[in-house]
Amino acid sequence: MSNEQYLLSVWAETQSGEKLYPYKGVSGSKKGLYSVSYSGKSSEYIGVSENDLIAAVEAGQFSERGTIRMLPLKTRSGAQRNGFAPTHYKCEPIKQ
């Protein structure tokens, strides 16, 4: 997956320090969109544009709950695509 398919201004950081970034879907109904669950429930993922995702982050939509499907920048084909609560936006913590 090329870096232009990742949204680099938003990320989650694991306890081990690994950074994970939202990525655009490459097939199916979410092709070209980011997969987001504002409730955090796996059954409620929807596809959103980059502008909509950034607007949701800036509006505090993820300060309490919500997940985005994310991957590390260096990922192997077939890697598990889990949802993570974003921890940072433009180097600032999302949750205070």
C-alpha positions in Angstrom: 0.0 0.0 0.0 1.4 3.4 -0.9 1.8 6.2 1.6 -0.8 8.4 -0.3 -3.4 5.9 0.8 -2.7 6.7 4.4 -3.9 9.7 6.3 -0.7 10.8 8.1 -2.1 13.6 10.2 -4.1 11.1 12.3 -2.7 8.1 14.1 -3.0 5.7 17.0 0.0 4.7 19.0 0.2 1.3 20.6 1.7 0.7 24.1 4.8 -0.6 22.3 5.2 2.7 20.5 4.1 1.5 17.0 2.2 4.1 15.0 -0.9 3.0 13.0 -2.6 5.3 10.4 -6.0 5.3 8.8 -5.9 4.0 5.2 -8.2 4.2 2.3 -10.2 1.1 1.3 -8.9 -0.4 -2.0 -12.0 -2.4 -3.0 -15.7 -2.9 -2.3 -18.2 -0.3 -1.1 -15.5 1.6 0.9 -13.0 1.9 -2.0 -11.3 5.3 -1.6 -12.9 5.9 1.8 -11.7 5.6 5.4 -13.5 3.0 7.5 -14.9 4.6 10.7 -17.1 3.5 13.6 -18.2 6.5 15.6 -19.6 4.1 18.3 -16.6 1.8 18.3 -18.8 -1.2 17.5 -17.4 -3.4 14.8 -20.9 -3.8 13.2 -21.2 0.0 12.6 -18.3 0.8 10.3 -19.1 3.3 7.5 -17.0 4.7 4.7 -16.1 8.4 5.0 -14.0 10.9 3.0 -10.8 12.4 4.2 -12.6 15.8 4.7 -15.3 14.1 6.8 -12.8 12.2 8.9 -10.8 15.3 9.6 -13.9 17.3 10.5 -15.0 14.5 12.9 -11.6 14.5 14.6 -11.5 18.3 14.9 -15.1 18.3 16.3 -14.0 15.9 19.1 -15.9 12.9 17.7 -13.2 10.6 18.9 -12.4 12.2 22.3 -14.7 9.7 24.1 -15.2 6.7 21.7 -14.9 5.6 18.1 -12.5 3.7 16.0 -10.9 3.9 12.6 -9.4 0.9 10.7 -5.6 1.5 10.7 -2.4 -0.1 9.7 1.3 0.6 10.2 3.0 2.2 7.2 5.1 -0.9 6.6 2.5 -3.6 6.4 2.4 -6.9 4.6 -0.3 -8.0 2.2 -3.1 -9.7 4.0 -2.3 -8.0 7.4 -5.2 -7.9 9.9 -7.1 -4.6 9.5 -8.3 -3.8 13.0 -10.0 -0.7 14.3 -8.2 1.6 16.7 -9.1 4.7 18.6 -7.1 7.5 17.2 -4.7 9.0 19.8 -3.1 11.9 17.9 -4.1 14.5 15.3 -1.3 16.8 13.9 1.0 15.7 16.8 -1.5 16.8 19.5 -3.3 14.2 21.7 -6.9 13.6 20.8 -8.0 12.6 24.4 -7.1 15.0 27.2 
